[in-house]
Amino acid sequence: MAISTLNRRRWRNFRKNGRAFWSLVIFAVLFTISLFAEFVANDKPLVVSYRGELHFPMTRFYAERDFGGDLPTAARYKDIELQCLIATGGLESCFDDPGAMIAAADSGAVDDPGFVKGWMLWPLIPYHYSTIVDIPGAAPSAPNGHNWLGTDDTKRDVLARVIYGVRLSIIYALVVTVATSVIGIAVGAASGYFGGWVDLILQRIIEIWSATPTLYVIIILFAVLGRSLSLLIFLAILFGWMGLVGVVRAEFLRARNFEYVRAARALGVSDIAIMARHMLPNAMVATLTMLPFIVTGQIGALAALDFMGFGLPSSAPSLGELAQQAKDNLQAPWLGFTAFFTFAIMLTLLVFIFEGVRDAFDPRKTFR
């Protein structure tokens, strides 16, 4: 589909805003990495070669006996015995001295006619966000060569939890922002365009709904229904759609008596077409001005709920839970630094990007 001249001009203005453009590039790289977090941080290998055949544990379930073991349970690729079975092609001598057998397999010194050397290709970070790292010492442990950002108070790798947590926070914020923006723009447009009793009734509904204690409702429903991401998204949309109503309503109140709107109405154009085609583009600049605050506010709200213990389940890779661990473990400053810089970098990039989008949609601004 061809890009219109207006959209080309908007993209050109956005490109000329260097801060916004490079923030978009950096954010896109980081978000892409987090989207494929399972291939970056996982306690399952990407590829396993066993007896000359390739296996892909990321996409298929494999039992231990599929690699020469005895149990029908899920293969635990971190176990030294299973690593030996894969390396030696399932030789039974792995159960006697697996470390020596792995060394012999690597050097090619295995004297057994059934020996077929195997291998495993691991992700860059060989830990899932829920993996308990088996290292000596008390938790949380300081950063080292294996855990680049250390571990938390239950010995889970912090870097793996940050990667999964960034994906969770951004997807949550984007889903809630899109849904609340659609509802808020529709309600604000109807209220400002029609006015009269429609405006009066909608404004009274908003006043009553905005007075509802959102935090108490979330706490009560989580206690009754249990904590889950889908329920939290539903509640965030249910109480967050009012953020754009006032801005859109003011723009439609201002534009509904413009000459081109009155001319379109006189020509018989439907109300929906007038609002969507003629009035909404003029309200987009004011709407985009509010989007950075909505997105960052949703990320902050999710982190605050998790920090207080009223958000996602404790097993979820939450950045707010990481901040709460930093508060409880002041002797582990790497937790606090990680949480602070993660939030600072992510929110700063988002604000710069949306500032560039807002300026690109503003016809009064040009970049030389």
N, C-alpha and C positions, 0 to 999 in steps of 0.2 A: 504494500500500500504506500502510495506517495505521501511524503511529508509536506504539509502545507507551508506556505511562505512564513506565516506567523510563527509556527512551531520551529522552523529553521532559525528565525530571528531569536526566539527564546533560547534555543540551544546554543547559539552563537554568543549570546549575552552570558549564559551560564559558563561557557568555556573560558570567556575572558575574565571571569572572576576566579583568579588562580587559587585563592584559599578554599573556595567551595569545590572547585574541580578536583584538586588534589586530595581534599578530604573525602570526596566521593570515591576516588581511586583507592585510597587506603582502606576506607570502610568496606568497599566491595571485596578487596582481597581478604580482609579479616573475616567478613561474614561468609565468604565462600569457604574458607577453611573451616569455620564452625559448622556450616551446612554438611560438610563431609567429615564430621568429627569421628564417626565410627572408623574411618580409614586413616585417621591421624592419631587417635588415642584409643586403644582397645587392648584388652587382654587376650584377644584371639588373633592368630596370625592371618595375614592377608592371603597367603598361599601356602599349602603344605604339599610337599612331594613325598609320597609314601609308596615304595615299591614301584617306582617309575610312573605312577599316576598322580595327577594334580588334583588337589582338593581345595575347596574354598569355604572355610568355616564361617566367613561373614554372611554368606547367603544360604547356608545349609547346615542342618544339625548333624553332628557326628558323635557317635558314642565312643567310649574308650576301646571297646572291642573291635571297632573299625580299624584301629591302628595296632592290633595285636594284643590288647589287654583282655581282661576277663569280665569287666563290668559293663552293663548296658546303659549306664548313666552318661551324662554329657562329658565329653573329653575335657580335661583340665590341662591346657597346654603349658601351663607353668610348672607342672609336676615334673621332677627330674626323671621319674620312671617313664612317663609318656614321651618325653623328649628323647630318651634313649631308644624306646621302641621305634619312634619315627626315624631316628638317625641310623639305626641298624636294620631297619626293615622288619622289626617284630621279633628279634632274637630273644629267647627266654632267658638268656644270661643277663639281660638288663636288670632283672629283679635281684640279682646277687650283688652287683657293683655297677650301678648305672653310670656313675661319673667316669669310671675307668673305661667302660664300654663306649661312651660318647667320645672320649679322647682317642680311643683306638679307631673308632669310625672316622674321625676327622683326619687321622694320620694314615688311614688305609691299611692298618695292621690287623684287621679282623680276619681270622682264619676260620671261615665258616662258609660252606657252599651256598647257604641260603641268604647270605648277606647282600642287601641292596641298599646302598647309601641313600638316605633321605635328608630333607632339609625343610626349614620353615622361614618364611619371609615375614618379619614382624613390622607393625606400623612404627612410625617415628617415635611415638610415646607408647610403650607396651603396657599401658594401664587404662582400664575403663574408669569412668568417674566413680563407680561403686567398688572398684578393686581394692582390697586390703593389701597394702604393700608389706611383704614379709622381710622386714629389716630389723636388726637389733636396736635397742634403745627405746626410750620413752617417747610417746607421742605428745605433741607434734614434733616431727624431726626436721632439722634444718635442711636447706637446699644442698644437694650433692650432685654427683655426676649422673645418677639414675633418676632422681626426682629434682628437676631443675628449679622448681619453686617450693620444694619441701613437701611435707605431708601435713594433713590437718590433725585434729585431736582423735580421730579414729584411724589414722594411718592410711588415708586415701590421698592419692596424688593430687596436689593442688592445681597444677597446670592442666591436667585432664578435666578437672571439675570446672576450671575457668573456661575452657574451650566449649564444653557442653553448656555451661551457664550463660555464656554470651549468646549462643544460639537460642536458648530458651527465652532469655530476656527480650531479645530483638523480635523474635516471632510473636511473642505475647504482646509486645508494645505495638507492632504493626497491625496485628489482627484486631486488637481493641481500638486502635486509632482509626482504621478504615471503617469499622462497623459504627463506631460512635460518630464519626464525621458524616457518614451517609445519613444516619438518623437525624443528627443535629442540623445538617444543611436542609434536609427535607422539611423539618418542623419549622426552622427559622424562615425558610422561603415561603411556606404557606402562611405563617403568621404575618410576615411583612407584606406579602402581595395582596392577600385578601383583606387584612385588617378587620375592623368591626368586631363582631361577636367571635369570629374565629381567633383573632388575635387575643381578645379578652379571655376566652376559655383556655387557650394554650398557655398564656402567661400565668394564669392561676394554677394550672396543673404543674407548671415548672416550679413555681414558688413552693407548692406543697411537696413535690418530689425532691427538690433540692434540700429541704429541711430534714429529710430522713437521715438518721445516723448510720451512715454506710458501714463504718467499722463494726458497729454492734451487730448489724444484719449479717455481715460476713462471718463474724465469730459464732453467732447462733447457728447459721446454716451449716458451717463447717462442723460444728459439734453434733448436729443432727445427721447430716448426710455424708460426713467425712470430707477430708481435704483432697482436692483434685484440681488439675489444671483447667479442665473444661468448665467446672463449676465456677472457678475464679474468673475465667474469661467472661462467662455469662453475667456474673455479678458486676464486673467492671463495665461491661457494655450497658447493663441495666441502669447503673447510676452515673455513667460518664458521658451520656449523649448530650447533656445540656451545655457543654463547654462552648460550642460554636453557635448555639441558637441566637444569642444576643447579637453577635457580630453579623451574621447573615440576615437577621431580621432588620437591623439598622440599614444595611445596604439595600435591601429590597424596599423598605419604606422610602428610602431616598430616591430610588430609581423607578418606582411604579408609576409616577406621574411625568416621566420624561416623554418627550415628543415621540421618539421612535417606539416606545412601549404603547402609547395611546394610538399611534398609527397602526401598529400591528393588531391591537385589539379591534380597531375600527374595520380592518380588513378581514376580520373573522378568524384570526389565528387563535388556536386553543390556548387556554391558560397554561397548560403544561408546557407547550412549545415556547410560549413567551418566557416563562420562568427558566427553562433549561437552555434555550438557544440565545436569548437576548439579554437576560438579566443576570444569570448565574456567572458568566465570564467576568462581568464587572465586579462581582463579589468575591472572585477567587483570590485577589491580592490580599484582602483583609483576612480571608480564610487561611491562606498559606502563612500569613504572619503568625497565626495562632498554633499552627501544626507543630513547630519545634517544642513549644511548651507542653503540648498534649503528649507527644511521643516521649520526651524526657520525663514528664510527670508520671506516665504509666510505668516506665522502667523504675523510677524512684519509688512509686507506690508498691510495686511487686517486691522490691528489695526491702522496703520498710516493713511490709507484712511478714516476710520471711525472717527479718531481723528480730521482730517481736514474737515469732513463733506462731503466727496466725495465717501463714501463707501456705506454700506447697508442702507436701510431705517431707520429712527430714532426709529421706533417701534421695530426693531430687537434687540435681546439680544447681543449686541456687547461689547467686552472688550475695544475696542478703544473708543467707546462712553462713557464708564465708566471713562476712563482716561481723556477724554475731560471734563466731569462733575467735576472731581477732580480738574482740572485746574481752572474751573470757580467758584468753591466753596471751596476756601482755608480755610474757617471757618469750613469745614467738613473734617477733616484729615482722617477719616475712608475710604472715597472714594479713596484717593490716596494710602493709605496703602494696601487696597484690590486689586487695580489694579496692584500695584508694585509686591506684593507677588504672585499674580496669574500668571503673566507673568514670574517672576523669577523661580518659582517652575516648571511650565510647560516646559519652554525652557531648563532648566537645566536637567530635566529628559530625554527629547528627545535627547539632546546632548550626555549624558552618554550612552543611549541605542544604538545610532548609532555608537558611538565609540567602544562599545563592539561588535556590528555586524561587523564593519570594521576589527577589530582585529581577529575575529573568521574566517573571510574569507581569512585572510592573512596567507599563509602557512609558512611564515618566523617567525611567532610569536606563542609561546606556553606559557601556564600558568602552573606553577608547584604548 
